[in-house]
């Protein structure tokens, strides 16, 4: 291939989102360069800024404590506690995992700590975090409640 | 002061001011943004979503009614590997009990 020679891109993956000329720009249609999970998150109840803060909070909590925090936001089947525990079991290394499951429709939240995580975050600490989260949710602040809950749980767990 | 100027000052100009201000107010309110906000008591109709620092941590368990699997990267190799103890219904079982807390609002 000599300099200046034009080559067709044969790979599946386009080099940029603008490879097809005449399409929408990335800023007009961010879905072009966002993964499926990202698109699902963008269509959720949070703004981009809230999503970024949540991502940062999750990463910081994981790094500092060595536990695996996760937040589930959606309907839970009855009985709610069992469903939350079932979700918790799906997590890799679930004995070190902490799941915060929030169901805004049912107005219920569950914090599930794994067997090892439970030694770091006592049920009392979890209840305290749940109380402050529920207070924020009752005021309509989903993102703030999740963030403060994560913060409390992480600080109760301490550094690894 | 003629009738025409009276009407202009006391009717036309106030009306124009009211129209301009209300038009600006309507244009400024971002209705789409506001409707996405959760309010207690209002229905919350978004897809279930699961936030993790590392999405490959989730095992695709036997529960297919959970959140959207595409959002959980179910094709990650972790979903297949890993020792999982299963109970009679096929659900993975932990060796120990779980703790935590619940609350309602």
HADDOCK unambig.tbl for C-alpha pairs under 7 A between the chains (distance, minus, plus):
assign (segid A and resid 36 and name CA) (segid B and resid 70 and name CA) 6.61 0.50 0.50
assign (segid A and resid 36 and name CA) (segid B and resid 71 and name CA) 6.18 0.50 0.50
assign (segid A and resid 37 and name CA) (segid B and resid 70 and name CA) 6.61 0.50 0.50
assign (segid A and resid 37 and name CA) (segid B and resid 71 and name CA) 4.06 0.50 0.50
assign (segid A and resid 40 and name CA) (segid B and resid 71 and name CA) 6.93 0.50 0.50
assign (segid A and resid 44 and name CA) (segid B and resid 46 and name CA) 5.91 0.50 0.50
assign (segid A and resid 45 and name CA) (segid B and resid 36 and name CA) 5.40 0.50 0.50
assign (segid A and resid 45 and name CA) (segid B and resid 37 and name CA) 5.98 0.50 0.50
assign (segid A and resid 45 and name CA) (segid B and resid 38 and name CA) 6.88 0.50 0.50
assign (segid A and resid 55 and name CA) (segid B and resid 53 and name CA) 6.77 0.50 0.50
assign (segid A and resid 58 and name CA) (segid B and resid 52 and name CA) 6.91 0.50 0.50
assign (segid A and resid 58 and name CA) (segid B and resid 53 and name CA) 5.54 0.50 0.50
assign (segid A and resid 59 and name CA) (segid B and resid 53 and name CA) 5.29 0.50 0.50
assign (segid A and resid 69 and name CA) (segid B and resid 52 and name CA) 6.74 0.50 0.50
assign (segid A and resid 70 and name CA) (segid B and resid 51 and name CA) 5.53 0.50 0.50
assign (segid A and resid 70 and name CA) (segid B and resid 52 and name CA) 4.65 0.50 0.50
assign (segid A and resid 71 and name CA) (segid B and resid 50 and name CA) 5.68 0.50 0.50
assign (segid A and resid 71 and name CA) (segid B and resid 51 and name CA) 4.94 0.50 0.50
assign (segid A and resid 71 and name CA) (segid B and resid 52 and name CA) 6.62 0.50 0.50
assign (segid A and resid 72 and name CA) (segid B and resid 49 and name CA) 5.87 0.50 0.50
assign (segid A and resid 72 and name CA) (segid B and resid 50 and name CA) 4.27 0.50 0.50
assign (segid A and resid 72 and name CA) (segid B and resid 51 and name CA) 6.18 0.50 0.50
assign (segid A and resid 73 and name CA) (segid B and resid 48 and name CA) 5.62 0.50 0.50
assign (segid A and resid 73 and name CA) (segid B and resid 49 and name CA) 5.25 0.50 0.50
assign (segid A and resid 73 and name CA) (segid B and resid 50 and name CA) 6.14 0.50 0.50
assign (segid A and resid 74 and name CA) (segid B and resid 47 and name CA) 6.82 0.50 0.50
assign (segid A and resid 74 and name CA) (segid B and resid 48 and name CA) 4.08 0.50 0.50
assign (segid A and resid 74 and name CA) (segid B and resid 49 and name CA) 6.29 0.50 0.50
assign (segid A and resid 75 and name CA) (segid B and resid 48 and name CA) 6.69 0.50 0.50
assign (segid A and resid 89 and name CA) (segid B and resid 92 and name CA) 6.61 0.50 0.50
assign (segid A and resid 90 and name CA) (segid B and resid 58 and name CA) 5.58 0.50 0.50
assign (segid A and resid 90 and name CA) (segid B and resid 59 and name CA) 4.77 0.50 0.50
assign (segid A and resid 90 and name CA) (segid B and resid 60 and name CA) 6.59 0.50 0.50
assign (segid A and resid 90 and name CA) (segid B and resid 61 and name CA) 5.79 0.50 0.50
assign (segid A and resid 91 and name CA) (segid B and resid 57 and name CA) 5.52 0.50 0.50
assign (segid A and resid 91 and name CA) (segid B and resid 58 and name CA) 4.37 0.50 0.50
assign (segid A and resid 91 and name CA) (segid B and resid 59 and name CA) 5.71 0.50 0.50
assign (segid A and resid 92 and name CA) (segid B and resid 57 and name CA) 4.54 0.50 0.50
assign (segid A and resid 92 and name CA) (segid B and resid 58 and name CA) 5.44 0.50 0.50
assign (segid A and resid 92 and name CA) (segid B and resid 59 and name CA) 6.11 0.50 0.50
assign (segid A and resid 104 and name CA) (segid B and resid 44 and name CA) 6.43 0.50 0.50
assign (segid A and resid 105 and name CA) (segid B and resid 43 and name CA) 6.20 0.50 0.50
assign (segid A and resid 105 and name CA) (segid B and resid 44 and name CA) 5.71 0.50 0.50
assign (segid A and resid 107 and name CA) (segid B and resid 104 and name CA) 5.73 0.50 0.50
assign (segid A and resid 107 and name CA) (segid B and resid 105 and name CA) 5.64 0.50 0.50
assign (segid A and resid 108 and name CA) (segid B and resid 103 and name CA) 5.94 0.50 0.50
assign (segid A and resid 108 and name CA) (segid B and resid 104 and name CA) 4.45 0.50 0.50
assign (segid A and resid 108 and name CA) (segid B and resid 105 and name CA) 6.60 0.50 0.50
assign (segid A and resid 109 and name CA) (segid B and resid 102 and name CA) 5.73 0.50 0.50
assign (segid A and resid 109 and name CA) (segid B and resid 103 and name CA) 5.41 0.50 0.50
assign (segid A and resid 109 and name CA) (segid B and resid 104 and name CA) 6.22 0.50 0.50
assign (segid A and resid 110 and name CA) (segid B and resid 101 and name CA) 5.96 0.50 0.50
assign (segid A and resid 110 and name CA) (segid B and resid 102 and name CA) 4.47 0.50 0.50
assign (segid A and resid 110 and name CA) (segid B and resid 103 and name CA) 6.60 0.50 0.50
assign (segid A and resid 111 and name CA) (segid B and resid 100 and name CA) 4.97 0.50 0.50
assign (segid A and resid 111 and name CA) (segid B and resid 101 and name CA) 5.13 0.50 0.50
assign (segid A and resid 111 and name CA) (segid B and resid 102 and name CA) 6.16 0.50 0.50
assign (segid A and resid 112 and name CA) (segid B and resid 98 and name CA) 6.53 0.50 0.50
assign (segid A and resid 112 and name CA) (segid B and resid 99 and name CA) 5.79 0.50 0.50
assign (segid A and resid 112 and name CA) (segid B and resid 100 and name CA) 4.53 0.50 0.50
assign (segid A and resid 112 and name CA) (segid B and resid 101 and name CA) 6.82 0.50 0.50
assign (segid A and resid 113 and name CA) (segid B and resid 98 and name CA) 5.61 0.50 0.50
assign (segid A and resid 113 and name CA) (segid B and resid 99 and name CA) 4.93 0.50 0.50
assign (segid A and resid 113 and name CA) (segid B and resid 100 and name CA) 5.16 0.50 0.50
assign (segid A and resid 114 and name CA) (segid B and resid 98 and name CA) 4.90 0.50 0.50
assign (segid A and resid 114 and name CA) (segid B and resid 99 and name CA) 6.45 0.50 0.50
assign (segid A and resid 115 and name CA) (segid B and resid 96 and name CA) 5.61 0.50 0.50
assign (segid A and resid 115 and name CA) (segid B and resid 97 and name CA) 5.92 0.50 0.50
assign (segid A and resid 115 and name CA) (segid B and resid 98 and name CA) 5.36 0.50 0.50
assign (segid A and resid 118 and name CA) (segid B and resid 99 and name CA) 5.80 0.50 0.50
assign (segid A and resid 123 and name CA) (segid B and resid 99 and name CA) 6.13 0.50 0.50
assign (segid A and resid 123 and name CA) (segid B and resid 100 and name CA) 5.00 0.50 0.50
assign (segid A and resid 123 and name CA) (segid B and resid 101 and name CA) 6.10 0.50 0.50
assign (segid A and resid 126 and name CA) (segid B and resid 100 and name CA) 5.60 0.50 0.50
assign (segid A and resid 126 and name CA) (segid B and resid 101 and name CA) 5.52 0.50 0.50
assign (segid A and resid 127 and name CA) (segid B and resid 101 and name CA) 4.96 0.50 0.50
assign (segid A and resid 127 and name CA) (segid B and resid 102 and name CA) 6.86 0.50 0.50
assign (segid A and resid 130 and name CA) (segid B and resid 101 and name CA) 6.73 0.50 0.50
assign (segid A and resid 130 and name CA) (segid B and resid 102 and name CA) 6.59 0.50 0.50
assign (segid A and resid 130 and name CA) (segid B and resid 103 and name CA) 6.02 0.50 0.50
assign (segid A and resid 131 and name CA) (segid B and resid 103 and name CA) 6.69 0.50 0.50
assign (segid A and resid 134 and name CA) (segid B and resid 103 and name CA) 6.63 0.50 0.50
assign (segid A and resid 134 and name CA) (segid B and resid 104 and name CA) 6.42 0.50 0.50
assign (segid A and resid 134 and name CA) (segid B and resid 105 and name CA) 5.48 0.50 0.50
assign (segid A and resid 138 and name CA) (segid B and resid 40 and name CA) 6.04 0.50 0.50
assign (segid A and resid 138 and name CA) (segid B and resid 105 and name CA) 5.61 0.50 0.50
assign (segid A and resid 140 and name CA) (segid B and resid 38 and name CA) 5.69 0.50 0.50
assign (segid A and resid 140 and name CA) (segid B and resid 39 and name CA) 4.71 0.50 0.50
assign (segid A and resid 140 and name CA) (segid B and resid 40 and name CA) 5.78 0.50 0.50
assign (segid A and resid 142 and name CA) (segid B and resid 38 and name CA) 6.89 0.50 0.50
